């Protein structure tokens, strides 16, 4: 609107007010419910700058609250975009539940990747690391693909020399099914 582009400026979530940062993330009924679902409440009506307030809050808040603040902001924006671009909407409790579930999955995935790295640093892992070849040796990498319900499967292979340069390759198809 500032640049002269004609756009709908009504909040797409509640259709009750103009959409701006303060409204969408704090004043909107949907936002209020989202904050309530994580037991947080921020009154930004007197705030000069929402981002400054949040930065100040994150400097003094407990770690769990900072995580919640980030997730609620992310969740509100994510679900607002779902409504705008895909016309999908649901009750406030479900979006927040999904948002926190995504976070838990991300945390678990991050933890297992950190654990794997720590294990390989400590030498406790069975992971085989790539080793450079001795001159004159060749290395063959093999992979196979199976698709449920198909009567055949394929095997692909690439042969490379000690410099990693391509020497040869092949793809073979066999009859048979995945057990
Ligand atoms: Zn609204």
Boltz pocket constraint, residues with backbone or C-beta under 6 A from the ligand:
constraints:
  - pocket:
      binder: B
      contacts: [[A, 11], [A, 12], [A, 13], [A, 14], [A, 15], [A, 16], [A, 17], [A, 23], [A, 24], [A, 27], [A, 28], [A, 29], [A, 30]]
      max_distance: 6.0
